[in-house]
Amino acid sequence: MTTQAADFRVKTPDQLHDELAQLRKEQFNLRFQRATGQLEKTARVREVRRDIARIMTVLREKAGA
């Protein structure tokens, strides 16, 4: 399930960094599963990538404010 940017905006930068680390670990695991042919939910790769981009965008917005 993807998360909307508005959901990320209410979180603190520390929470966003934790979420970002978690998503990057998941992204690594998904890439590994895809390489070994074990990936079942192929759409999850795209969702995770977009959630990472959303978090990075919100973090940049907060840094600029």
MMTF fields as JSON, N, C-alpha, C and O atoms, coordinates in Angstrom:
{
  "mmtfVersion": "1.0.0",
  "mmtfProducer": "UNKNOWN",
  "numBonds": 259,
  "numAtoms": 260,
  "numGroups": 65,
  "numChains": 1,
  "numModels": 1,
  "chainsPerModel": [1],
  "groupsPerChain": [65],
  "chainIdList": ["A"],
  "bondAtomList": [4, 2, 8, 6, 12, 10, 16, 14, 20, 18, 24, 22, 28, 26, 32, 30, 36, 34, 40, 38, 44, 42, 48, 46, 52, 50, 56, 54, 60, 58, 64, 62, 68, 66, 72, 70, 76, 74, 80, 78, 84, 82, 88, 86, 92, 90, 96, 94, 100, 98, 104, 102, 108, 106, 112, 110, 116, 114, 120, 118, 124, 122, 128, 126, 132, 130, 136, 134, 140, 138, 144, 142, 148, 146, 152, 150, 156, 154, 160, 158, 164, 162, 168, 166, 172, 170, 176, 174, 180, 178, 184, 182, 188, 186, 192, 190, 196, 194, 200, 198, 204, 202, 208, 206, 212, 210, 216, 214, 220, 218, 224, 222, 228, 226, 232, 230, 236, 234, 240, 238, 244, 242, 248, 246, 252, 250, 256, 254],
  "bondOrderList": [1, 1, 1, 1, 1, 1, 1, 1, 1, 1, 1, 1, 1, 1, 1, 1, 1, 1, 1, 1, 1, 1, 1, 1, 1, 1, 1, 1, 1, 1, 1, 1, 1, 1, 1, 1, 1, 1, 1, 1, 1, 1, 1, 1, 1, 1, 1, 1, 1, 1, 1, 1, 1, 1, 1, 1, 1, 1, 1, 1, 1, 1, 1, 1],
  "groupList": [{"groupName": "MET", "atomNameList": ["N", "CA", "C", "O"], "elementList": ["N", "C", "C", "O"], "formalChargeList": [0, 0, 0, 0], "bondAtomList": [1, 0, 2, 1, 3, 2], "bondOrderList": [1, 1, 2], "singleLetterCode": "M", "chemCompType": "L-PEPTIDE LINKING"}, {"groupName": "THR", "atomNameList": ["N", "CA", "C", "O"], "elementList": ["N", "C", "C", "O"], "formalChargeList": [0, 0, 0, 0], "bondAtomList": [1, 0, 2, 1, 3, 2], "bondOrderList": [1, 1, 2], "singleLetterCode": "T", "chemCompType": "L-PEPTIDE LINKING"}, {"groupName": "GLN", "atomNameList": ["N", "CA", "C", "O"], "elementList": ["N", "C", "C", "O"], "formalChargeList": [0, 0, 0, 0], "bondAtomList": [1, 0, 2, 1, 3, 2], "bondOrderList": [1, 1, 2], "singleLetterCode": "Q", "chemCompType": "L-PEPTIDE LINKING"}, {"groupName": "ALA", "atomNameList": ["N", "CA", "C", "O"], "elementList": ["N", "C", "C", "O"], "formalChargeList": [0, 0, 0, 0], "bondAtomList": [1, 0, 2, 1, 3, 2], "bondOrderList": [1, 1, 2], "singleLetterCode": "A", "chemCompType": "L-PEPTIDE LINKING"}, {"groupName": "ASP", "atomNameList": ["N", "CA", "C", "O"], "elementList": ["N", "C", "C", "O"], "formalChargeList": [0, 0, 0, 0], "bondAtomList": [1, 0, 2, 1, 3, 2], "bondOrderList": [1, 1, 2], "singleLetterCode": "D", "chemCompType": "L-PEPTIDE LINKING"}, {"groupName": "PHE", "atomNameList": ["N", "CA", "C", "O"], "elementList": ["N", "C", "C", "O"], "formalChargeList": [0, 0, 0, 0], "bondAtomList": [1, 0, 2, 1, 3, 2], "bondOrderList": [1, 1, 2], "singleLetterCode": "F", "chemCompType": "L-PEPTIDE LINKING"}, {"groupName": "ARG", "atomNameList": ["N", "CA", "C", "O"], "elementList": ["N", "C", "C", "O"], "formalChargeList": [0, 0, 0, 0], "bondAtomList": [1, 0, 2, 1, 3, 2], "bondOrderList": [1, 1, 2], "singleLetterCode": "R", "chemCompType": "L-PEPTIDE LINKING"}, {"groupName": "VAL", "atomNameList": ["N", "CA", "C", "O"], "elementList": ["N", "C", "C", "O"], "formalChargeList": [0, 0, 0, 0], "bondAtomList": [1, 0, 2, 1, 3, 2], "bondOrderList": [1, 1, 2], "singleLetterCode": "V", "chemCompType": "L-PEPTIDE LINKING"}, {"groupName": "LYS", "atomNameList": ["N", "CA", "C", "O"], "elementList": ["N", "C", "C", "O"], "formalChargeList": [0, 0, 0, 0], "bondAtomList": [1, 0, 2, 1, 3, 2], "bondOrderList": [1, 1, 2], "singleLetterCode": "K", "chemCompType": "L-PEPTIDE LINKING"}, {"groupName": "PRO", "atomNameList": ["N", "CA", "C", "O"], "elementList": ["N", "C", "C", "O"], "formalChargeList": [0, 0, 0, 0], "bondAtomList": [1, 0, 2, 1, 3, 2], "bondOrderList": [1, 1, 2], "singleLetterCode": "P", "chemCompType": "L-PEPTIDE LINKING"}, {"groupName": "LEU", "atomNameList": ["N", "CA", "C", "O"], "elementList": ["N", "C", "C", "O"], "formalChargeList": [0, 0, 0, 0], "bondAtomList": [1, 0, 2, 1, 3, 2], "bondOrderList": [1, 1, 2], "singleLetterCode": "L", "chemCompType": "L-PEPTIDE LINKING"}, {"groupName": "HIS", "atomNameList": ["N", "CA", "C", "O"], "elementList": ["N", "C", "C", "O"], "formalChargeList": [0, 0, 0, 0], "bondAtomList": [1, 0, 2, 1, 3, 2], "bondOrderList": [1, 1, 2], "singleLetterCode": "H", "chemCompType": "L-PEPTIDE LINKING"}, {"groupName": "GLU", "atomNameList": ["N", "CA", "C", "O"], "elementList": ["N", "C", "C", "O"], "formalChargeList": [0, 0, 0, 0], "bondAtomList": [1, 0, 2, 1, 3, 2], "bondOrderList": [1, 1, 2], "singleLetterCode": "E", "chemCompType": "L-PEPTIDE LINKING"}, {"groupName": "ASN", "atomNameList": ["N", "CA", "C", "O"], "elementList": ["N", "C", "C", "O"], "formalChargeList": [0, 0, 0, 0], "bondAtomList": [1, 0, 2, 1, 3, 2], "bondOrderList": [1, 1, 2], "singleLetterCode": "N", "chemCompType": "L-PEPTIDE LINKING"}, {"groupName": "GLY", "atomNameList": ["N", "CA", "C", "O"], "elementList": ["N", "C", "C", "O"], "formalChargeList": [0, 0, 0, 0], "bondAtomList": [1, 0, 2, 1, 3, 2], "bondOrderList": [1, 1, 2], "singleLetterCode": "G", "chemCompType": "PEPTIDE LINKING"}, {"groupName": "ILE", "atomNameList": ["N", "CA", "C", "O"], "elementList": ["N", "C", "C", "O"], "formalChargeList": [0, 0, 0, 0], "bondAtomList": [1, 0, 2, 1, 3, 2], "bondOrderList": [1, 1, 2], "singleLetterCode": "I", "chemCompType": "L-PEPTIDE LINKING"}],
  "groupTypeList": [0, 1, 1, 2, 3, 3, 4, 5, 6, 7, 8, 1, 9, 4, 2, 10, 11, 4, 12, 10, 3, 2, 10, 6, 8, 12, 2, 5, 13, 10, 6, 5, 2, 6, 3, 1, 14, 2, 10, 12, 8, 1, 3, 6, 7, 6, 12, 7, 6, 6, 4, 15, 3, 6, 15, 0, 1, 7, 10, 6, 12, 8, 3, 14, 3],
  "groupIdList": [1, 2, 3, 4, 5, 6, 7, 8, 9, 10, 11, 12, 13, 14, 15, 16, 17, 18, 19, 20, 21, 22, 23, 24, 25, 26, 27, 28, 29, 30, 31, 32, 33, 34, 35, 36, 37, 38, 39, 40, 41, 42, 43, 44, 45, 46, 47, 48, 49, 50, 51, 52, 53, 54, 55, 56, 57, 58, 59, 60, 61, 62, 63, 64, 65],
  "secStructList": [7, 7, 7, 7, 2, 2, 2, 2, 2, 6, 1, 7, 2, 2, 2, 2, 2, 2, 2, 2, 2, 2, 2, 2, 2, 2, 2, 2, 2, 2, 2, 2, 2, 2, 2, 2, 6, 7, 7, 7, 7, 6, 2, 2, 2, 2, 2, 2, 2, 2, 2, 2, 2, 2, 2, 2, 2, 2, 2, 2, 2, 2, 2, 2, 7],
  "xCoordList": [0.837, 0.0, 0.879, 1.755, 0.65, 1.421, 0.883, -0.283, 1.736, 1.378, 1.375, 2.239, 0.415, 0.326, 1.353, 1.749, 1.783, 2.766, 2.231, 3.005, 0.924, 0.335, 0.557, 0.73, 0.553, 0.811, 2.245, 2.512, 3.162, 4.565, 4.817, 5.711, 4.037, 4.267, 3.998, 4.558, 3.15, 2.838, 3.892, 3.867, 4.815, 5.862, 7.075, 7.307, 7.842, 9.058, 10.162, 10.07, 11.201, 12.31, 12.945, 13.348, 13.036, 13.601, 12.739, 13.254, 11.43, 10.528, 10.648, 10.604, 10.8, 10.94, 12.233, 12.258, 13.312, 14.582, 14.485, 15.04, 13.78, 13.583, 12.769, 13.101, 11.698, 10.847, 11.639, 11.48, 12.488, 13.31, 14.274, 14.449, 14.892, 15.81, 15.074, 15.587, 13.876, 13.077, 12.701, 12.773, 12.303, 11.923, 13.123, 12.988, 14.286, 15.479, 15.87, 16.322, 15.7, 15.956, 14.978, 15.354, 13.703, 12.704, 13.015, 12.862, 13.451, 13.798, 14.942, 14.918, 15.937, 17.056, 16.566, 16.949, 15.72, 15.202, 14.357, 14.419, 13.575, 12.756, 13.628, 13.35, 14.689, 15.597, 16.263, 16.444, 16.62, 17.254, 16.274, 16.642, 15.025, 14.006, 13.761, 13.576, 13.76, 13.528, 14.678, 14.462, 15.894, 17.057, 17.073, 17.558, 16.543, 16.538, 15.241, 15.07, 14.321, 13.077, 12.046, 11.126, 12.156, 11.23, 10.2, 9.355, 10.249, 9.362, 7.962, 7.776, 6.972, 5.587, 4.834, 4.119, 4.985, 4.282, 5.233, 5.958, 5.219, 6.148, 5.811, 6.699, 4.558, 4.158, 4.722, 4.838, 5.07, 5.588, 6.902, 7.191, 7.699, 8.966, 8.689, 9.372, 7.701, 7.339, 6.786, 7.123, 5.936, 5.357, 6.443, 6.413, 7.396, 8.468, 9.318, 9.673, 9.648, 10.454, 9.751, 10.387, 8.457, 7.706, 7.566, 7.614, 7.395, 7.335, 8.666, 8.688, 9.774, 11.093, 11.179, 11.657, 10.722, 10.751, 9.874, 10.24, 8.718, 7.835, 8.505, 8.436, 9.151, 9.822, 10.954, 11.119, 11.73, 12.831, 12.295, 12.901, 11.173, 10.57, 10.135, 10.393, 9.472, 9.006, 10.197, 10.15, 11.263, 12.436, 13.085, 13.546, 13.111, 13.648, 12.773, 13.282, 11.455, 10.544, 10.779, 10.82, 10.932, 11.136, 12.501, 12.63, 13.496, 14.832, 14.813, 15.522, 14.024, 13.951, 13.118, 13.246, 12.269, 11.37, 12.075, 11.46],
  "yCoordList": [-1.186, 0.0, 1.244, 1.39, 2.119, 3.353, 4.345, 4.293, 5.225, 6.247, 7.597, 7.875, 8.418, 9.736, 10.67, 10.479, 11.669, 12.63, 13.366, 13.725, 13.596, 14.283, 13.493, 14.078, 12.167, 11.329, 11.497, 11.429, 11.715, 11.901, 13.296, 13.479, 14.272, 15.654, 15.862, 16.777, 15.028, 15.197, 14.556, 14.745, 13.803, 13.133, 14.038, 14.966, 13.743, 14.502, 14.01, 12.906, 14.822, 14.371, 13.061, 12.229, 12.875, 11.627, 10.428, 9.375, 10.596, 9.517, 9.229, 8.073, 10.282, 10.104, 9.381, 8.542, 9.709, 9.02, 7.541, 6.691, 7.235, 5.836, 5.091, 3.968, 5.733, 5.138, 4.942, 3.936, 5.911, 5.826, 4.648, 3.917, 4.47, 3.344, 2.014, 1.076, 1.939, 0.722, 0.42, -0.728, 1.45, 1.253, 0.873, 0.083, 1.427, 1.066, -0.384, -1.066, -0.87, -2.287, -3.161, -4.184, -2.742, -3.503, -3.497, -4.514, -2.351, -2.256, -3.208, -3.876, -3.266, -4.18, -5.62, -6.395, -5.977, -7.342, -7.678, -8.796, -6.719, -6.954, -7.148, -8.007, -6.339, -6.515, -7.889, -8.536, -8.319, -9.626, -10.731, -11.684, -10.598, -11.599, -11.64, -12.713, -10.461, -10.429, -11.11, -11.818, -10.896, -11.486, -13.008, -13.709, -13.508, -14.957, -15.61, -16.82, -14.809, -15.359, -15.679, -16.452, -15.121, -15.422, -14.323, -14.458, -13.25, -12.107, -12.424, -12.782, -12.288, -12.554, -11.274, -11.21, -10.247, -8.98, -8.02, -7.252, -8.076, -7.243, -5.765, -4.925, -5.43, -4.025, -3.372, -2.148, -4.175, -3.618, -2.878, -1.914, -3.306, -2.638, -1.179, -0.269, -0.973, 0.377, 1.206, 2.382, 0.593, 1.301, 1.767, 2.904, 0.894, 1.237, 2.36, 3.298, 2.271, 3.314, 4.667, 5.686, 4.675, 5.932, 6.462, 7.673, 5.573, 6.01, 6.631, 7.621, 6.045, 6.615, 8.026, 8.947, 8.192, 9.51, 10.5, 11.667, 10.046, 10.934, 11.399, 12.576, 10.472, 10.838, 11.821, 12.8, 11.563, 12.465, 13.866, 14.866, 13.936, 15.222, 15.967, 17.164, 15.263, 15.894, 16.344, 17.413, 15.543, 15.928, 17.198, 18.065, 17.291, 18.491, 19.702, 20.798, 19.505, 20.605, 21.096, 22.3, 20.153, 20.508, 21.196, 22.104, 20.762, 21.376, 22.798, 23.663, 23.047, 24.378, 25.354, 26.569, 24.822, 25.702, 26.344, 27.102],
  "zCoordList": [0.0, 0.0, 0.0, 0.852, -0.934, -0.993, 0.025, 0.417, 0.432, 1.398, 0.694, -0.138, 1.029, 0.416, 1.04, 2.19, 0.297, 0.789, 2.013, 2.901, 2.074, 3.228, 4.514, 5.583, 4.411, 5.59, 6.066, 7.266, 5.144, 5.515, 6.082, 6.908, 5.643, 6.075, 7.56, 8.163, 8.162, 9.583, 10.478, 11.694, 9.891, 10.667, 10.852, 10.077, 11.898, 12.154, 11.212, 10.675, 11.009, 10.15, 10.646, 9.834, 11.963, 12.48, 12.101, 11.725, 12.204, 11.814, 10.322, 9.901, 9.529, 8.083, 7.736, 6.836, 8.452, 8.198, 8.561, 7.866, 9.648, 10.031, 8.977, 8.598, 8.509, 7.477, 6.179, 5.487, 5.867, 4.663, 4.738, 3.764, 5.892, 6.074, 5.928, 5.318, 6.487, 6.398, 4.947, 4.508, 4.21, 2.812, 1.947, 1.012, 2.251, 1.469, 1.712, 0.792, 2.958, 3.235, 2.471, 1.898, 2.468, 1.73, 0.233, -0.443, -0.276, -1.696, -2.032, -3.066, -1.16, -1.384, -1.411, -2.288, -0.453, -0.387, -1.612, -2.124, -2.08, -3.269, -4.507, -5.344, -4.615, -5.751, -5.706, -6.737, -4.513, -4.348, -4.732, -5.418, -4.287, -4.631, -6.132, -6.706, -6.773, -8.22, -8.954, -9.938, -8.475, -9.128, -8.997, -9.885, -7.893, -7.681, -8.144, -8.003, -8.699, -9.223, -8.165, -8.435, -6.975, -5.893, -5.658, -4.773, -6.423, -6.204, -6.707, -7.87, -5.815, -6.195, -6.515, -7.515, -5.671, -5.895, -6.622, -5.989, -7.926, -8.695, -8.592, -8.736, -8.348, -8.244, -6.988, -6.923, -5.997, -4.738, -4.966, -4.258, -5.935, -6.242, -6.614, -6.143, -7.446, -7.89, -6.729, -6.59, -5.894, -4.752, -3.787, -3.315, -3.498, -2.563, -3.135, -2.42, -4.42, -5.054, -4.975, -4.705, -5.209, -5.166, -3.742, -3.529, -2.766, -1.367, -0.941, -0.209, -1.402, -1.105, -1.691, -1.029, -2.915, -3.552, -2.804, -2.659, -2.326, -1.566, -0.28, 0.074, 0.413, 1.666, 1.39, 2.117, 0.343, 0.01, -0.315, 0.069, -1.014, -1.353, -0.1, 0.033, 0.828, 2.057, 2.901, 3.509, 2.948, 3.71, 3.126, 3.868, 1.796, 1.166, 1.464, 1.695, 1.46, 1.789, 3.217, 3.47, 4.142, 5.542, 5.738, 6.559, 4.991, 5.108, 4.572, 5.087, 3.561, 2.966, 3.775, 3.623, 4.63, 5.417, 6.596, 7.346]
}
